[in-house]
């Protein structure tokens, strides 16, 4: 909990600093919008973190958002599918692609970086081909207002994506920290061979992490598509996978695998969104978002490396 406490103190200090610089930070509209963004980003960051805990990585999330967004829009507005069927098809496709990633990583032993990099390129190209490079949207949401309200609405002024994040985070926390599956996931991430020799089906555990990651990305992809209300296949979701990786690293996930917590992931997502909000409120060019993100990832990885080296040098008590 020391790591999570440190991140929490950093989030509180940064929020206080931003509020002091610009009081608009504490405005209801800004807090609502930030909660909405934390909800959407937090959902797929949890999935990214599960993969990172296994020692893998998923670079395909942003392109997957583009593919799912294009298909969802076309299913509902052009093909006239019932919105329940469209959501089910999009979510099922996402889970299927996650299973494919996991199978390639665990069965064929292809490096996760290569598998998901190919996914990044393939899904983006497929989205552009299906949409014929045209921007797709949802129009007036005639016939699927319930879906739009679920994706973009609020309950007692709390955005639905944020409430959904809390529910999914609760389930993920139980799964990761209070179940046999969670212990197996950490064990496979720390040392896959040792986990396999101890009787853990490490291939199934690692593969399931990719399925869960893709499923959460599917949910987040639907929310993001309705948040933007338009899907440009060439740019929709670009670099979102890096936001997820940055938030997971900030939250204490080790890129070497075997470390991470749901609370830390939520705090890391919050910290990253507060940083982006600071950039916007200070009128700094939005292009510097990427510079801030790159710096954040570098600092997070360096801190993890330094702390890891200190733990390894610490003498074992007799």
Buried (B, 14 or more C-beta within 10 A) or exposed (E): EEBBEBBBEBBEEBBEEBEEEBEEBEEEEBBBBBBBBBBBBBBBBBBBBBBBBBBBBBBBBBBBBBBBBBBBBBBBBEEEBEBEEBBEBBBEBBBBBBBBBBBBBBEEEBEBEEBBBBBBEBBBBBBBEBBEEEBBBBEEBEEBEEBBEBBBEBEEEBBBBBBBBBEBBEEBBEBBEEEEBBBBBBBBBBBBEEBBEEEBBBBEBBBBBBBBBBBBBBBBBBBBBBBBEEBBBEEBBBBBBBBBBBBBBBBBBBBBBBBBBBBBBBBBBBBBBBBBBBBBBEEEEEEEBEEBBEEBBEEBBEBBEEBEEEEEEEEEEE
